[in-house]
């Protein structure tokens, strides 16, 4: 349910500078991806979201099982109908074969035509039943797909809200720390190949973010 978010060199207002400008400015570095993924508020909100959407997700799974059962039921109904027709026609054929020696050719022909007409009628009934059950099932599938699409849209919307909130928190916190430590520029670590020790403010940002009491975040080196 958690969706990876592509972060650019701080959509938080962090900008690249030229080599000359970097030499003149007091620059700090922030691992934006790490701060984003480990933002404790975001982690807590995602867990809350998982719990909130568990019931509707389970409902969709149950609905899918109902669809599978309904499909099996329709297929069995059609199969039973076809078998009953086969049995009916077979019975009439056997009856004719038994009576044929005692019948005139005209009577045999009449009964054969009757059997053929009955078989054609029953075949039409089968086709009508198949068409009706296909329509019934497709209607159920369409309704289920609408519910799935709405669920996915709701989840994606909530994730966007959570992710945007996390980015805003990081932006504000990084800005406050940069001002407090007199950094004039904050760059995303992934935009540079070397950082000066002591100028990585990632842990400072994480510690300053609102955190659950049990949250412990250490940046992997």
PyMOL commands that set and color helices and strands:
alter all, ss='L'
color gray80, all
select helices_A, chain A and resi 19-24+32-37+40-102+105-180+189-191+202-208
alter helices_A, ss='H'
color red, helices_A
select strands_A, chain A and resi 27-30+185-188
alter strands_A, ss='S'
color yellow, strands_A
deselect
rebuild
show_as cartoon
